[in-house]
Amino acid sequence: MGEPPGGRRERAWLAVRDRLPVWVQLRCGLEPKTLAALTVVLVVAAVLAAQHFWSGRPQPVSAPETVREEVATTGSAREPEPSPGAPPPAAEASPAKRVVIDVSGKVRSPGVHRLPAGSRVTDALRAAGGVKPGADLTGLNRARVLVDGEQVVVGGPAPPGQVAPGGAAAGPGAGGAGPGGAPVSLSTATVEQLDTLPGVGPVLAQHIIDYRTQHGGYRSVDELREVNGIGERRFADIEPRVRP
C-alpha cells in the first residue's frame, strides 16, 4: 500500500529543514499558513509605504495658462500699470516764499528788491549794493527780520512811524503817535515809542517787541491780541494809533 502524498511532502520538508543553518531553522519553524499570512502582510505594508513616498515627492508647478500665453505673445510679463490719480503732493514743487522790500536812502542801488522770507535788514542792504560811504547807520537794526512790503531807509528821514537813523521816529513830536500824529509801526518801533501809546508802559512795550522778535514782525495789528498783557479794552485804545 503506497504512502499518501502529504506524508512524503512533510518528510521532505523536515529533511530539508534539518540541513539548513540554525538561524534559518528558527525562522522556518512557523507553519506554512502562518508564514504565508506574514508574507502577505509584509507585501501590503511595502506597497503602502511605496505609495506614501511616491505621493509625497516634490512636483513641478507650472504657471497658469493665461500668464503663459501672455509671455509667449509679448516675450515678457506685462509690467503693472500705475494707479490713476494726481501725483503725490511731494512731487509738486512749491515756490519758495519771498518778501518784497523797498530800500532807499544812501545805498548804491535803491529800489524794490525781492528777498527770501526770513531775510534781515543786512540782507536788504546787501541786495541794494551796500551803503554809501559816510552813511549813518546809528539806530538801524541790521539784525531785524524783514516784513513783506516794508521800506528800509538808510541815512535819511524814516517813513512815518519808523525809526530814523538817529533813533527817533519821524513825524510830529518825533516821539510816537499822539493825537493826530502818524501811527507807530509795530515792526520797527522802539520801547520809547511804544511807551507813548495809551495804556502801554515800558514792561508792556518790551512784551510787544519780544513778540515781534519771536514771530518775525507783525503782519497785522490784530496780532497784538496775542501779546501778554493786552486785553480787549487796551487793544481798542491802541489799535487806531498803530500799524503793522
Buried (B, 14 or more C-beta within 10 A) or exposed (E): EEEEEEEEEEEEEEEEEEEEEEEEEEEEEEEEEEEEEEEEEEEEEEEEEEEEEEEEEEEEEEEEEEEEEBEEEEEEEEEEEEEEEEEEEEEEEEEEEEBEBBBBBBBEEBEEBEBEEEBBBBBBBBBBBEBEEEBBBEEBEBEBBBBBEBBBBBBEBBBBBBBBBBEBBBBBEEBBBEEEBBBBBBBBBBBBBBBBBEBBEEEBBBBBBEBBEEEBBBBEBEBBEEBEBBEEEBBEEBBEBBBB
